Amino acid sequence: MMRQLAGVVLVLVVYGFGSAPGWAKNVDLSTVPKRDTVQLTIYNSEDLTLVRETRVVSFKKGLNSLQFSWANTLIDPTSVELRFPSHGDRMTVLDTTFPHDKPQMLYWNVDSGIDGEVAVEITYFTSGITWSADYLMVAGVEEKHLRIEGFVRVFNNSGEDYPDAQVRVVVGSLNLVEKIAQLANIPVRAVGRMDAKRKNELRYRAAKGALMAQDAMAESQPKEIIKEGLSEYFIYTIEGKETIPEGWSKRLRSFDGANVPFEIRYRYRPQQFGEQLARFYLLRNDEASGLGSTPLPNGKVTVFRDNGRDGLSYLATRELKYVPIGDRIEVNLGADQRVLFELQKLKSVRENIWLKLSKSQTYQRVGDSRRVSDRQGKVVGWDERVVYARRIRNYSNKPITVEIRRHFPGDVEFRSALDAKRHDFRTVEFSTSLAVGKTRSLLYEVLTRKGRNGRQNEVKIARARVQRPRY
């Protein structure tokens, strides 16, 4: 704040009643009232940061002029507002003036009913301030509990320093178009046709109302997710205060969860993770885990494990998607070379074959594929029956649980003695557990009806004992 016109400047010029108003020239910035408090509410999606700052200014009874400058910053001057948190009934803002000879400055003429110090609050929107989240997980030697730390990194390219600032970040979606339509009392589809100046004015009003929405309830109610129409968002307050200098980034700790219980699962989901068996850490963002006070924003998570030798083993760095309160946190650690996962195709036959006879244009059912060559006609339908064995070998140092999902297009019947169920109309899922050093083969048969034999494009599950074929 000691750099001449490099940031926000607030100067008080005092006039007595009956004096002709005039504008003061630049004064030494050591006379600028120091900010008492600064609060930044950062909303990445719109590149908007709501700044709320308070200062204590000495007023004389009568007409006073406040000068506000935003030179070399990204502050939007049309969003700047002044109010008086106390003595509001005796302090009146008469007008706001933008002098032509000082294009990056405005003046408020204030009629004061008192002599003395009065707190003023200035709010405005600036751009160029963004944030990102990252997390650090460290699992214990036995991989039963872990510590998770959350961080928010704030990037300041707004042109202004913000010393001792309280930082709040918006997690989720804030639909400003919907809010603009409500303020203007017009359909949402008409917002795009609004006058640009009017639209921008309503945009700031809508954003300010949303970003200050939790303040009224903060004293009496716990923090909660705000749901308004298509908007669903949460304003997360970082504890403590930090100086956020211009041109720098600052990493702030958002939470620290110690001794958090978690589970390990192995998952086969080729639609999501490819053909590998992926190892997961699973935990919950809830109070029982020592978490759950807020949703977790999307960001990067880096995972380590205590190696038992006063060191850490690096496991993975992954993207973590937004996690609501009560939902499960799932971290994919990738393939585990100690668990072998193989698919064996044991038997494949075609049966229930239908031919369209070329001479009579009729259909005829024949047995299996060995009898088709003896007849004249075109194959128009058949059943394909394949027996598979999913073999799993556990060479790790602890028992494991494996969850398998397989996607089957077409008219399919999944036959097995496994405790299988449908995940969706084309996907079957089943699971198994393996002790240390054990091998297990999961047998199942897939019957696919092709051509005119097919009826419905879905998978059905049939309980059946599948025999390993003899060679």
ZIPEQUI-V106310 format. One record per residue. RES is the residue in three letters. SS is DSSP state (@ for helix, = for strand, . for the rest). PHI is phi in whole degrees, 0 to 359 (* if undefined). PSI is psi as a letter, one per 40 degrees, with the letter a starting at -180 (NA if undefined). Layout:
# ZIPEQUI-V106310
RES_SS_PHI_PSI + RES_SS_PHI_PSI
This chain:
# ZIPEQUI-V106310
MET_._*_e + MET_._264_e + ARG_._271_h + GLN_._299_h + LEU_._52_f + ALA_._267_e + GLY_._204_a + VAL_._286_h + VAL_=_236_h + LEU_=_233_h + VAL_=_234_h + LEU_=_256_h + VAL_=_243_h + VAL_=_250_h + TYR_._233_i + GLY_._274_i + PHE_._297_h + GLY_._91_e + SER_._276_i + ALA_._283_h + PRO_._298_i + GLY_._213_i + TRP_._252_h + ALA_._285_i + LYS_._282_i + ASN_._302_h + VAL_._242_i + ASP_._299_h + LEU_@_288_e + SER_@_292_e + THR_@_273_e + VAL_._290_h + PRO_._299_h + LYS_._288_i + ARG_=_297_h + ASP_=_275_d + THR_=_222_i + VAL_=_223_h + GLN_=_231_h + LEU_=_247_h + THR_=_246_h + ILE_=_256_h + TYR_=_240_h + ASN_@_298_d + SER_@_301_d + GLU_@_252_e + ASP_._50_f + LEU_=_235_h + THR_=_232_h + LEU_=_274_h + VAL_=_255_h + ARG_=_237_h + GLU_=_230_i + THR_=_239_i + ARG_=_220_i + VAL_=_254_h + VAL_=_240_h + SER_=_273_h + PHE_=_251_i + LYS_._256_i + LYS_._297_h + GLY_=_120_a + LEU_=_273_h + ASN_=_232_i + SER_=_241_h + LEU_=_253_h + GLN_=_255_h + PHE_=_231_h + SER_=_238_i + TRP_._231_f + ALA_._302_h + ASN_._61_f + THR_._236_i + LEU_._259_f + ILE_=_294_h + ASP_._271_h + PRO_@_296_d + THR_@_287_e + SER_@_262_e + VAL_._287_h + GLU_=_224_i + LEU_=_238_h + ARG_=_212_i + PHE_._241_h + PRO_._299_d + SER_._233_i + HIS_._59_f + GLY_@_298_d + ASP_@_284_e + ARG_@_242_e + MET_=_237_h + THR_=_231_h + VAL_=_276_h + LEU_=_283_d + ASP_=_197_i + THR_=_237_h + THR_=_236_h + PHE_._249_h + PRO_._293_i + HIS_._291_d + ASP_._278_e + LYS_._227_g + PRO_._293_e + GLN_._246_f + MET_=_205_i + LEU_=_222_i + TYR_=_233_h + TRP_=_254_h + ASN_=_267_h + VAL_=_241_h + ASP_=_266_h + SER_=_261_h + GLY_._266_e + ILE_._222_i + ASP_._258_h + GLY_=_135_a + GLU_=_278_h + VAL_=_224_h + ALA_=_283_h + VAL_=_241_i + GLU_=_241_h + ILE_=_245_h + THR_=_238_i + TYR_=_196_i + PHE_=_254_h + THR_=_230_i + SER_._246_i + GLY_._91_e + ILE_=_248_h + THR_=_228_i + TRP_=_214_i + SER_=_217_i + ALA_=_251_i + ASP_=_213_i + TYR_=_226_i + LEU_=_236_h + MET_=_246_h + VAL_=_231_h + ALA_=_274_i + GLY_._287_i + VAL_._302_d + GLU_._277_e + GLU_._55_f + LYS_._242_d + HIS_=_226_i + LEU_=_215_i + ARG_=_250_h + ILE_=_235_h + GLU_=_245_h + GLY_=_250_i + PHE_=_226_i + VAL_=_238_h + ARG_=_257_h + VAL_=_257_h + PHE_=_250_h + ASN_=_246_h + ASN_._236_f + SER_._270_e + GLY_._92_e + GLU_._228_h + ASP_._280_i + TYR_=_232_g + PRO_=_282_i + ASP_=_48_f + ALA_=_266_i + GLN_=_275_h + VAL_=_249_h + ARG_=_235_i + VAL_=_235_i + VAL_=_265_h + VAL_=_252_h + GLY_=_114_a + SER_=_243_h + LEU_._241_h + ASN_._275_g + LEU_@_287_d + VAL_@_299_d + GLU_@_298_d + LYS_@_290_d + ILE_@_298_d + ALA_@_299_d + GLN_@_295_d + LEU_@_294_d + ALA_@_275_e + ASN_._58_f + ILE_._227_i + PRO_._295_i + VAL_@_302_d + ARG_@_295_e + ALA_@_271_e + VAL_@_297_d + GLY_@_296_e + ARG_@_262_e + MET_._288_i + ASP_._300_h + ALA_@_300_d + LYS_@_295_d + ARG_@_294_d + LYS_@_297_d + ASN_@_294_d + GLU_@_297_d + LEU_@_290_d + ARG_@_299_d + TYR_@_292_d + ARG_@_297_d + ALA_@_294_d + ALA_@_295_d + LYS_@_296_d + GLY_@_298_d + ALA_@_288_d + LEU_@_285_e + MET_._253_e + ALA_._294_d + GLN_._276_e + ASP_._297_d + ALA_._292_d + MET_._266_e + ALA_._298_d + GLU_._285_d + SER_._251_e + GLN_._230_i + PRO_._292_i + LYS_._296_i + GLU_._211_i + ILE_._288_h + ILE_=_264_h + LYS_=_240_h + GLU_=_223_h + GLY_._60_b + LEU_._273_e + SER_=_270_h + GLU_=_213_h + TYR_=_212_i + PHE_=_219_h + ILE_=_260_h + TYR_=_260_h + THR_=_261_h + ILE_._279_h + GLU_._293_i + GLY_._83_a + LYS_._231_i + GLU_=_221_i + THR_=_274_h + ILE_=_248_g + PRO_._288_i + GLU_._297_h + GLY_._80_e + TRP_._239_i + SER_=_242_i + LYS_=_227_h + ARG_=_265_h + LEU_=_244_h + ARG_=_283_h + SER_=_261_d + PHE_=_196_i + ASP_=_218_h + GLY_=_252_h + ALA_=_255_i + ASN_=_56_f + VAL_=_277_h + PRO_=_288_i + PHE_._209_i + GLU_=_241_i + ILE_=_248_h + ARG_=_229_i + TYR_=_254_h + ARG_=_231_h + TYR_=_246_h + ARG_=_221_g + PRO_@_299_d + GLN_@_294_d + GLN_@_255_d + PHE_@_243_e + GLY_._82_a + GLU_._274_e + GLN_._270_i + LEU_._272_h + ALA_=_263_i + ARG_=_262_h + PHE_=_237_i + TYR_=_264_h + LEU_=_238_h + LEU_=_216_i + ARG_=_240_i + ASN_._271_g + ASP_._217_i + GLU_@_294_d + ALA_@_299_d + SER_@_267_e + GLY_._83_e + LEU_._239_a + GLY_._83_e + SER_._282_d + THR_._213_i + PRO_._294_i + LEU_=_254_h + PRO_._290_i + ASN_._293_i + GLY_=_179_a + LYS_=_265_i + VAL_=_238_h + THR_=_250_h + VAL_=_243_h + PHE_=_234_i + ARG_=_230_h + ASP_=_296_h + ASN_._272_e + GLY_._77_e + ARG_._234_f + ASP_._60_f + GLY_._212_i + LEU_=_238_i + SER_=_256_h + TYR_=_285_h + LEU_=_251_d + ALA_=_188_i + THR_=_234_h + ARG_=_224_i + GLU_=_277_h + LEU_=_253_h + LYS_._279_i + TYR_._310_h + VAL_=_241_h + PRO_._294_i + ILE_._297_h + GLY_._92_e + ASP_._276_i + ARG_=_273_h + ILE_=_265_h + GLU_=_237_h + VAL_=_242_h + ASN_=_276_h + LEU_=_267_e + GLY_=_88_a + ALA_=_288_i + ASP_._247_h + GLN_._293_e + ARG_._275_e + VAL_=_241_h + LEU_=_268_h + PHE_=_221_h + GLU_=_229_i + LEU_=_247_h + GLN_=_247_h + LYS_=_265_h + LEU_=_269_d + LYS_=_202_i + SER_=_215_h + VAL_=_224_i + ARG_=_247_h + GLU_=_211_i + ASN_=_52_f + ILE_=_273_h + TRP_=_244_h + LEU_=_248_i + LYS_=_257_h + LEU_._289_h + SER_._290_d + LYS_._278_d + SER_._264_e + GLN_._56_f + THR_._245_i + TYR_=_255_i + GLN_=_220_h + ARG_=_268_h + VAL_=_238_i + GLY_._282_b + ASP_._264_a + SER_@_293_e + ARG_@_290_e + ARG_@_260_e + VAL_@_289_d + SER_@_296_e + ASP_@_276_e + ARG_._236_i + GLN_._258_h + GLY_._155_i + LYS_=_252_h + VAL_=_287_h + VAL_=_239_e + GLY_=_194_i + TRP_=_195_i + ASP_=_250_h + GLU_=_250_h + ARG_=_244_h + VAL_=_232_h + VAL_=_257_h + TYR_=_242_i + ALA_=_231_h + ARG_=_263_h + ARG_=_259_h + ILE_=_235_h + ARG_=_235_h + ASN_=_257_h + TYR_._257_e + SER_._281_a + ASN_._261_e + LYS_._209_i + PRO_._300_i + ILE_=_230_i + THR_=_241_h + VAL_=_243_h + GLU_=_249_h + ILE_=_238_h + ARG_=_235_h + ARG_=_230_h + HIS_=_262_h + PHE_._234_h + PRO_._283_i + GLY_._96_a + ASP_=_272_h + VAL_=_234_i + GLU_=_240_h + PHE_=_261_h + ARG_=_244_h + SER_=_189_i + ALA_._267_e + LEU_._287_i + ASP_._277_g + ALA_._265_i + LYS_=_212_i + ARG_=_274_h + HIS_=_278_d + ASP_=_212_a + PHE_._289_e + ARG_._238_e + THR_=_234_h + VAL_=_252_i + GLU_=_229_i + PHE_=_206_i + SER_=_216_i + THR_=_205_i + SER_=_240_i + LEU_=_226_h + ALA_._283_i + VAL_._298_h + GLY_._79_e + LYS_._264_i + THR_=_235_i + ARG_=_220_h + SER_=_248_h + LEU_=_262_h + LEU_=_269_h + TYR_=_204_i + GLU_=_239_h + VAL_=_242_h + LEU_=_255_h + THR_=_244_h + ARG_=_269_h + LYS_=_252_i + GLY_=_61_b + ARG_._289_e + ASN_._286_d + GLY_._287_i + ARG_._238_d + GLN_._239_h + ASN_._272_g + GLU_._202_i + VAL_=_252_h + LYS_=_246_i + ILE_=_249_h + ALA_=_237_h + ARG_=_280_h + ALA_._205_i + ARG_._270_h + VAL_._260_h + GLN_._267_i + ARG_._289_h + PRO_._294_i + ARG_._268_h + TYR_._259_NA
